């Protein structure tokens, strides 16, 4: 994924512990994330006022707790867009996915141990918790059921998953570039500045992932040393 798309999407953390039970295994195996309070019904079919009343009477929530859960339900149903990103965690890993549309699945019931409010997820990868940066550490320590990442997604530094880079990267040196640099040096028709530039190309090629490029660069540098 390129940085252009990264600038247009948002990242959210979804709690995976429901009533003291981890839902990570289910989320990963069945490709979804969800929030509790299944008895609220389909959140796309009820108003916030109706949800508030249900939270009061069905779950006994009042005041700050009521506001917190109402906010989480609203954000999960309406504040996340198809194509945004989601992270969940267990004791060792953070899992990253591309999140889909909201849907309500009450096919097996609406008891409190079930997750009926769902969004499909395409899981993209996982990152050891010990390797995530301070911004993501802060997000994963959020007590909220649904928490948005308040910074641009690239600040999450999920390079392992997406390949994003904060700085432009140089193109991979090619065998042609290495041979061209040697020709420039051997031709004797270039000034010292050009020679130094050509040597820089060869030195860069020594770090190439392509073995043939590395061999060509090394050979070229050794030949130059004999001039």
ABEGO torsion letter per residue (X at the ends): XBAAAAAABBBBBBBABBGGBBAAAAAAAAGBBBBBGAAAEBAAABBAAAAAAAAAAAAGBBEAAAAAAAAAAAAAAAABBBGBBBBBBBAABBBBBBBBBBBBBAAAEABAABBABBBBBBBAEBBBAAABBAAAAAAAABABABBBBABBAAAAGAAAAAGBBABBBBBBBBAAAAAAAAAAAAAGABBAAAAAAAAAAAAAAAABABAAAAAAAAAAAAAAAAX
